[in-house]
Amino acid sequence: MDFVHNRELGRYEAWIDGELAGETDYELDGAVADFNHTGVPPQFGGRGIAGALVSFAMADVRTAGEWKVRPTCSFVVAWFAKHPDYAELLAD
């Protein structure tokens, strides 16, 4: 699985064998990224792709240090609940 930050489309992507296997989308509002959608096509379901993708995205956001995160996607909200060590990324 390969992960890509597609800034042009405002999303992080997971790719498997040349196929888009998942995405987590965001919209920037100043220095806050509103992560508002995460999806995995049915043929890739059940493999933990969404969790791995959001983990990659949050690690990338943390490393870049450019943004805070506002999770409005229910999957991303649940991810933060399971990863309190990333709480410093959350926007006030």
C-alpha positions as CSV (number, residue, x, y, z in Angstrom):
1,M,0.0,0.0,0.0
2,D,1.3,3.4,-0.9
3,F,0.1,6.7,0.6
4,V,0.1,10.1,-1.2
5,H,-0.8,13.6,-0.1
6,N,-2.7,15.0,-3.0
7,R,-2.7,18.7,-2.1
8,E,-4.3,19.7,-5.4
9,L,-7.4,17.7,-4.5
10,G,-7.2,18.3,-0.7
11,R,-6.9,14.7,0.3
12,Y,-4.7,11.9,1.4
13,E,-4.9,8.8,-0.7
14,A,-4.1,5.1,-0.3
15,W,-3.1,3.1,-3.4
16,I,-2.9,-0.6,-3.9
17,D,-1.5,-2.0,-7.2
18,G,-2.3,1.2,-9.1
19,E,-5.8,1.5,-7.8
20,L,-7.2,4.2,-5.4
21,A,-8.0,2.1,-2.3
22,G,-9.1,4.9,0.0
23,E,-9.1,8.7,0.6
24,T,-9.5,11.1,3.5
25,D,-10.5,14.5,2.4
26,Y,-10.0,17.9,4.0
27,E,-10.7,21.6,3.4
28,L,-8.3,24.2,4.6
29,D,-9.6,27.2,6.5
30,G,-6.5,29.2,7.2
31,A,-4.2,27.0,9.2
32,V,-7.0,24.5,10.1
33,A,-7.7,21.4,8.0
34,D,-11.3,20.2,8.3
35,F,-11.1,16.4,7.7
36,N,-14.7,15.9,6.5
37,H,-14.8,12.6,4.7
38,T,-13.0,9.2,4.7
39,G,-13.9,6.5,2.2
40,V,-12.7,3.1,1.0
41,P,-14.3,1.4,-2.0
42,P,-16.1,-1.8,-1.2
43,Q,-13.6,-4.0,-2.9
44,F,-10.9,-2.8,-0.5
45,G,-13.1,-3.0,2.6
46,G,-12.1,-4.9,5.7
47,R,-8.3,-4.5,5.3
48,G,-7.7,-1.6,7.8
49,I,-7.0,0.8,4.9
50,A,-9.0,3.7,6.4
51,G,-7.2,3.5,9.7
52,A,-3.8,3.2,8.1
53,L,-4.6,6.1,5.8
54,V,-5.7,8.4,8.6
55,S,-2.7,7.4,10.7
56,F,-0.5,8.4,7.8
57,A,-2.3,11.7,7.3
58,M,-2.1,12.7,10.9
59,A,1.6,11.7,11.1
60,D,2.2,13.9,8.0
61,V,0.2,16.8,9.5
62,R,2.2,16.5,12.7
63,T,5.6,16.4,10.9
64,A,4.8,19.3,8.6
65,G,3.6,21.4,11.6
66,E,1.5,23.7,9.3
67,W,-2.0,23.0,10.4
68,K,-4.3,22.1,13.2
69,V,-7.1,19.5,12.5
70,R,-10.8,19.8,12.9
71,P,-12.3,16.3,12.5
72,T,-15.8,16.4,11.2
73,C,-15.7,13.0,9.5
74,S,-17.0,10.4,12.0
75,F,-14.2,8.1,11.2
76,V,-11.6,10.7,11.9
77,V,-13.4,11.7,15.2
78,A,-13.2,8.0,16.2
79,W,-9.6,7.8,15.2
80,F,-8.7,10.7,17.5
81,A,-10.6,9.1,20.3
82,K,-8.4,6.0,20.0
83,H,-5.2,8.0,19.6
84,P,-5.0,10.6,22.4
85,D,-1.3,11.0,21.7
86,Y,-2.3,13.1,18.7
87,A,-4.6,15.5,20.6
88,E,-2.1,18.4,20.2
89,L,-3.2,18.4,16.5
90,L,-6.8,19.3,17.3
91,A,-8.0,22.8,16.6
92,D,-9.6,24.7,19.5
